[in-house]
Amino acid sequence: MHSTSPATLARAVHAPSAPPAATEQGFALEQQVQQGLNLFLRLKSPAQMPALLAGIQALKPQIYVALTSLHYVHFARFLPSQDGSVLMVITEYDGDLESYLMDFVAVLGDAFNAMLAFVQDAPRLPVQRYPRDFVNWVNANNMQQVQPWSAYPDMTVIDIQNARAGS
């Protein structure tokens, strides 16, 4: 089994950027159709995390309907940090971020408003009234350095659903 030493990893992290290596299918991560959103929401107080998670749990049916109806979300999850100070919103989707966010403002704006009420330095609310502020805020807080790897780099959600339906 091959393992990477911490020193090797540190050199790779701090090395100048090089063109991405291609996968066996000939796709580089930048060429795949899926994009990643890695949003870190710092809470006003870690003591609020249980209430925020309870609110997300209550919204789960609404969020599920929205995710399945838009047909370009591969997955989405909410992950609290161990100390409860940050909620990570991690999604993988097809297309561009602005269109993705605007669709979610339209179908889940109230859910975003409820979550963002707990967040430090949140954009102006409601997001439905200030969508440009919301998009700018997400862009400023999205950790784009780490993009998802995909087993299906050239397949959208619709492509995957159609392939599954055809089998």
Secondary structure by P-SEA (a helix, b strand, c coil): cccccaaaaaaaaacccccccccccccccccccbbbbbcccccccccaaaaaaaaaaaaaaaaaaaaaaaccccbbbbbbcccccbbbbbbcccccaaaaaaaaaaccaaaaaaaaccccccccccccccaaaaaaaaaaaccccbbbbbccccccaaaaaaaaaac
